[in-house]
């Protein structure tokens, strides 16, 4: 009977050593996961900032496109044609009187 007690003690010793090894492996894996998690969080922050910048650029381009469309519509009007004829070609309407400044 004394012999069976010694075997149980050996099993318990090996068992606790195995549990310690498993706990150590789990802690190492947990540490690695925490490092990766922090790295991913930093990358996410950078990507969110880039996304916000791109969203702002998209809004700016939409505004610019709208201004270009307004200018295009204005350039198709008779008012624009008259304005260009007056400024660049020096044309006047038939019933207008032109006054020139002396230099």
C-alpha positions in Angstrom: 0.0 0.0 0.0 2.8 2.4 0.7 3.9 1.9 -2.9 0.5 3.2 -4.3 0.8 6.5 -2.4 4.1 7.3 -4.0 2.6 6.8 -7.5 -0.2 9.3 -6.7 2.3 11.9 -5.6 4.3 11.5 -8.9 1.1 11.9 -10.9 0.1 15.0 -9.0 3.6 16.5 -9.5 3.5 15.8 -13.3 0.0 17.1 -13.4 0.8 20.4 -11.8 3.9 20.8 -14.0 1.7 20.2 -17.1 -0.9 22.7 -15.8 1.9 25.2 -15.3 3.2 24.7 -18.8 -0.3 25.1 -20.3 -0.9 28.2 -18.2 2.4 29.7 -19.5 1.5 28.9 -23.1 -1.9 30.5 -22.6 -0.3 33.6 -21.1 2.1 33.9 -24.0 -0.7 33.6 -26.5 -2.8 36.1 -24.6 0.1 38.6 -24.6 0.5 38.1 -28.3 -3.2 38.7 -28.9 -3.1 41.9 -26.8 -0.1 43.2 -28.8 -1.9 42.4 -32.1 -5.1 44.0 -30.8 -3.3 47.2 -29.9 -1.6 47.2 -33.4 -5.0 46.7 -35.1 -6.5 49.5 -33.0 -3.8 51.9 -34.0 -4.3 50.9 -37.7 -8.0 51.4 -37.3 -7.5 54.9 -35.9 -5.2 55.8 -38.8 -7.7 54.4 -41.4 -10.6 56.3 -39.7 -8.6 59.5 -40.0 -7.9 58.8 -43.7 -11.6 58.0 -44.3 -12.6 61.3 -42.7 -10.1 63.2 -44.9 -11.4 61.4 -48.0 -15.0 62.2 -47.1 -14.1 65.9 -46.8 -12.4 65.7 -50.1 -15.4 64.1 -51.7 -17.6 66.9 -50.3 -15.2 69.6 -51.6 -15.3 68.0 -55.0 -19.1 67.8 -55.0 -19.2 71.5 -54.2 -16.7 72.3 -56.9 -18.7 70.2 -59.4 -21.8 72.1 -58.5 -20.1 75.4 -59.0 -18.8 74.3 -62.4 -22.3 73.2 -63.4 -23.7 76.6 -62.4 -21.0 78.3 -64.5 -21.7 76.1 -67.4 -25.4 76.9 -67.2 -24.6 80.6 -67.0 -22.3 80.4 -70.0 -25.2 79.0 -72.1 -27.3 82.1 -71.4 -27.7 85.2 -73.6 -26.5 87.4 -70.6 -23.1 85.7 -70.7 -22.9 86.1 -74.5 -23.6 89.8 -74.2 -21.1 90.2 -71.3 -18.3 88.6 -73.4 -19.2 90.6 -76.5 -19.0 93.9 -74.4 -15.8 93.0 -72.6 -13.7 91.2 -75.1 -15.0 92.5 -78.5 -16.1 96.0 -77.4 -19.6 95.6 -79.0 -22.6 97.7 -77.9 -26.3 97.5 -78.5 -27.8 99.8 -81.1 -29.6 102.1 -78.7 -26.6 102.5 -76.3 -24.3 105.5 -76.0 -20.7 104.8 -75.2 -18.6 107.1 -73.1 -14.9 106.6 -73.1 -12.5 107.9 -70.5 -9.6 110.1 -71.7 -6.2 108.9 -70.9 
